[in-house]
Amino acid sequence: MISTDDKLLCTQGNDFYLEGEVYTVGRIVNNKYFQLLTGSNDDHWYATLGDQGIYVSFDSMTAQSSKAWFDKIA
C-alpha cells in the first residue's frame, strides 16, 4: 500500500528520475495510481502500483527509458 508522503527509492532511472535518489509520493488517485514528485517545483508524473512493482511509464518520445522503477523505503 502506498500513502501520501511515502518515500520511494529509484532502482532504475531515466531522464526524469535518477537511480539511487529518493522521491516523495504526492496525491493518491486510487489504489493503483498516484503522483510521484520529481523533486523540483512540485512537478510530478503519475506512478503505477502494479503486479510488477512500482513504476512511472513514459512513451519513448519523452524519455530514453520507457519506465522508471521504484522500491518503497520502509
DRENKOL-586912 format. One record per residue (C-alpha): residue in one letter; residue number from 0; z, y, x. Coordinates in steps of 0.25 Angstrom, whole numbers, plus 2048, in hexadecimal, padded with zeros to 3 digits. Last residue first. Example, Ala and Ser with C-alpha at 12.3 -4.5 7.8 and 13.67 -1.06 7.14 Angstrom:
BEGIN
SITE	S	1	81D	7FC	837
SITE	A	0	81F	7EE	831
This chain:
BEGIN
SITE	A	73	814	804	829
SITE	I	72	807	80B	82E
SITE	K	71	7FB	807	825
SITE	D	70	7EF	802	82C
SITE	F	69	7E2	809	82C
SITE	W	68	7D3	807	82D
SITE	A	67	7C7	811	82E
SITE	K	66	7BB	80C	828
SITE	S	65	7AC	810	829
SITE	S	64	7AC	812	838
SITE	Q	63	7A3	81E	83D
SITE	A	62	7A8	827	832
SITE	T	61	7A1	82E	826
SITE	M	60	793	829	826
SITE	S	59	798	81A	827
SITE	D	58	7A0	81C	81A
SITE	F	57	7AF	81D	81B
SITE	S	56	7BA	813	817
SITE	V	55	7C8	816	81A
SITE	Y	54	7D1	809	81C
SITE	I	53	7DD	802	818
SITE	G	52	7DD	7F3	818
SITE	Q	51	7D2	7E8	816
SITE	D	50	7D8	7E5	807
SITE	G	49	7D7	7F4	804
SITE	L	48	7DF	801	806
SITE	T	47	7D4	80B	806
SITE	A	46	7D4	819	80C
SITE	Y	45	7CF	826	807
SITE	W	44	7CC	831	812
SITE	H	43	7D5	83C	815
SITE	D	42	7D6	84B	819
SITE	D	41	7E4	851	819
SITE	N	40	7E0	85B	823
SITE	S	39	7DE	851	82E
SITE	G	38	7E6	844	82F
SITE	T	37	7DB	83B	829
SITE	L	36	7E3	839	81C
SITE	L	35	7E1	82B	815
SITE	Q	34	7E0	82D	806
SITE	F	33	7E2	821	7FE
SITE	Y	32	7DA	815	7F7
SITE	K	31	7DE	807	7F3
SITE	N	30	7EB	808	7EB
SITE	N	29	7E7	816	7E5
SITE	V	28	7E3	824	7EA
SITE	I	27	7EF	825	7F3
SITE	R	26	7F0	833	7FA
SITE	G	25	7F1	834	809
SITE	V	24	7F4	829	812
SITE	T	23	7F7	82E	821
SITE	Y	22	7EF	82A	82D
SITE	V	21	7F4	824	83B
SITE	E	20	7EA	824	846
SITE	G	19	7E7	818	84E
SITE	E	18	7D8	817	84B
SITE	L	17	7D4	825	847
SITE	Y	16	7D0	829	838
SITE	F	15	7C4	832	835
SITE	D	14	7B9	82E	83E
SITE	N	13	7BD	81F	83E
SITE	G	12	7CA	817	840
SITE	Q	11	7CE	808	841
SITE	T	10	7DD	806	840
SITE	C	9	7E1	813	83A
SITE	L	8	7F0	813	838
SITE	L	7	7F5	817	82A
SITE	K	6	801	81F	826
SITE	D	5	806	81F	817
SITE	D	4	807	82E	812
SITE	T	3	802	829	804
SITE	S	2	805	81A	801
SITE	I	1	7FC	80E	805
SITE	M	0	800	800	800
